[in-house]
Amino acid sequence: MTKTKALVLAIGDSITQQGFSTAHSGWVASLADYYNRFGDVVNRGFSGYNSRWILEGFDDLIKHDYGDSGNILSHRGVGADKYLVTLFLGANDASEDIGAGGKVGQGVEVDEYEKNINGILDKLGDAINGEMPAERSGAPPPCRIVLITPGPCDHTKWPTRSDARVSKYAAAIRSIGTARDLPVVDLWSSEDGVPALDLGDLEDGLHFNAGGNTKLFQKLQLVLKEHFPHLVPEDDAKGLPMMEMQGPHWSIFANKDM
């Protein structure tokens, strides 16, 4: 049997970590179902983390547990274009708690946030096959990356957060996507035909309920179909998979001599 042909790495905070929740139709769980037999989905969501801490811990974040050297994005020997990374941070960065009295808070200012996201993107490029670019050019790394804007929040339940503040971090993600030519899942927009997220899509005023997770997954599917059609694990008009799957299609075994 062939190796699994794709790997999906979801990097983020608690909204990504909880994305594996089946109780709330988690968006990462939906990705795992979507890529069943076509790729492995790895969840690297860290509750409470901001972009600064993800950047600082990036090398440990992408380590794998298979006992040999390398990382999640280099040990499998598959083509760089078969790696898909979602980067979804900002819910904690946008907190007004940036620290005081010599203590570090959970939030970071938007300028640092933008710098950190760019730093993470640079490190993702370096991680593919261990290659270190000789010079930064702002070009997208070889793996396929989708940026996700932080979504709305309920200020009455999370007093340190507000839509007015979070929207600045969402704008930063859009700006980075434009500068690096990376697709963006915009949770504030309905232009893709999927409604923007609102407070009714939140379980506790910040994290997503089933409705919010479903909207995010639907928006992500549309981005994949538009920008990375070779990473869409669906059947063609003849009912045959468009991506190579793990193990031959059942039709290979059918109608053979006994």
Secondary structure as UniProt FT lines:
FT   STRAND          7..12
FT   HELIX           14..17
FT   HELIX           18..20
FT   TURN            22..25
FT   HELIX           27..34
FT   TURN            35..38
FT   STRAND          40..45
FT   TURN            47..48
FT   HELIX           51..56
FT   HELIX           58..61
FT   TURN            72..74
FT   HELIX           80..82
FT   STRAND          83..88
FT   TURN            91..94
FT   STRAND          99..100
FT   TURN            101..102
FT   STRAND          103..104
FT   HELIX           110..127
FT   HELIX           128..130
FT   STRAND          144..148
FT   TURN            155..157
FT   TURN            159..160
FT   HELIX           163..180
FT   STRAND          184..185
FT   TURN            187..188
FT   TURN            191..192
FT   HELIX           199..201
FT   HELIX           210..227
FT   HELIX           229..231
FT   TURN            237..238
FT   HELIX           250..252
FT   TURN            253..255
//
